[in-house]
């Protein structure tokens, strides 16, 4: 730097970026003794790998440490900003470094899932030739976003959100940089909760609170001061990514499993993270038919009512209607009989093709149709004993009557099961 330029002060999270494996917080399943990445780093023999995990858990750091462990050149590009030109430049830099110094290169591609297929394919021959070791970072499931050719050349490692103990480790490293300010136990617990497993967010919050405390002449930060000098960030929730569907899946499975408290927990998590209550309501409407069905037909109506109430009231008032529906659906009798029957019917129609409607089931609005026999021999159910035309077929002529719908023995379907068995006995007698 010259006399007229001031070097920018890096944020605390960058200042504390680990320089050795010992400084990395968490990820012991990969970095502990005898674990895969630690063994690769210590042996100085790298393989290409993709790190999958939420933000702030060390993906970029591990890419840098991979290069440092093997004394490799480190090139980092972001798939959000990079294009084909940037990829070519990285390849040229890696080739130049290898030719002039003999050093290999670690190419770190942040958010690698943002590369399209052509961009990912451009990396393949150079990963194959060993020109560089590829380290990819992604917050999206690699199996959904990274093409198979690249996956076959790279191991996938899952990174976990940081725990409270990991956050305490980060805090201990941060203490010398906090202007003489310390956080008490309540403040530390509060900021750990706000960080929601994201180490970068945690350090940013710690720095923000410590700066505010120093400016106020305080040497110790209480939970009350920490709360007043910062604000809770949104929980980890990606409206278009994996986390959304994982939480919705957990919510649905809790309802199906008749666990109202667990279902309320996941509802609260989704809404607390900024999720759309209308999307939750749509899931409940579908679930009312898929998992409850005729065991309790009121469930579908209640789910529809909750969706309408939320649509009219919005948050937070409409959330109570969702919670009411959640508890009802969770405790309601369960049956997937309608769901299973519908899937079987669709599969049968898809496999068997189109068949003509039987003559006796066709209506005859015109005289010619009546002369052609349309509707002949159709038995009007209300004119039959018990309002049931025993033995009459409603399938195409060359299709044997099917019994896809098998009511459960739970809730209202138990009665429906009894009635259906009785009607089928009448059919058998009529034949």
Steps between C-alpha positions, in 0.01 A plus 500: 500500500618862442461811716167591339330161528353342813468124512140398577452322829370150434187390689552271796380193310770552236763589758436170680486282191682180607857461378534141626269203548529543878327839473200368308182489711282193458496243217676235711330232291732610217793659683536290814781244540471227239228684307516534119592865446747511787677190365513651149639830631761333721609268218517803266316295241180670397206378299229719349204545730179699540401647835126513554360697791327818619672840496768582755622149583845509336475407133734773373731451797543131426575582137779735611634248753505233231731717292716589801533137612631395159697821432282557196406815314150611606250645253148591611211588271132554573251322278258785568726749321732292283444416134683293241769770474576471872519122479746525209710751692513269803608212276775712343621617842514141624695390189739794527567433869567133430737582212698770681512373859390139484235572763154346460185708535190471714205661319223594742162563337257662742130425444595248231133408457455837323713381207295367210576164340734648237701687763527190718604294198778751426668396825491125430808446280721701735379316808561177307851602392593617849573858392318608812321349796141620504340601828139605461279667757122478480197565716279289271489120483778397258297208372240745370724783375838352399520286188582131529827522308641746753360306795676185380833682525446662839411383849209674668540598865216638710577785740285544810371823661723610785395398850491715816836348598644595161376857555673513839821396327459787253429741783817397682703577187319832456555629856840665438342707220194631692646828634509366855129412494369166624161334457326347799334158476157641411641717220702212360197272504286767333743564216553126451125464450490797263787351294304176442807286428672758274852578627542808281172645621598428861831685471329792326250524785773476764696777328190718469409462867858547623537819295175637641608412857841662453338816369276508807798454730396151610744221569240225528202421281182364656227316319277804528761727340572244227130480415463878487810556287423240236203316359426136434578388149261280313548132569660289233233475233535512124170557323620322189752255639549182698426642844146595400415152379673327791294698749177449306580129485557487877174691550304259278651191662418635847135542398491156344659358815224653720744721691334840548783652704767408246279629220456831686877520546564469126218744421662751735843438346369559148314818590783627722739456210288709265310215335166565333204388710299449182746237384461320833122520464518345152707215642237441770218492244686236299585308815136496612415290194822301477540392862157542662251464219167347591614397845400857591362702206474807726878533482491619140235762578694624802819527295314699235351724767845561652642590159217748440538649848874548454444652157257755648684579823865449411766483772496490794123469553454237231772281649261387773267355236793304358592377848141391564493302177842349575389362836177359352674335205766351724249339737245397234460135401733418212437318174678508167244269337371767260855600410602139429184430303550810287860405419391151399220635282739739322753224444232265364366757254850591383586136438169383351425780256161637392199274498148594383232587752256203524173548314288472815691786668455744211226758517265541201402866454413440131246255353760338278718424802205335673435291187866397505450356848672772703397462864322169438513257794627772736352444844404818688639452851210680673254247357696207644482350850715701743563746211769268368504325160676184614717338234495792256841582353623855459834415338559457125373168370844340477621617839436293808362702794788623714521548876760771538335682786555306821374711793697482820354394833553849646256785548205534264665260254430213736128551428571546130698176501202314648262644243730430208540139614121466517454649149762264361319207658182610317697506172631152566149371572361663185756322287 
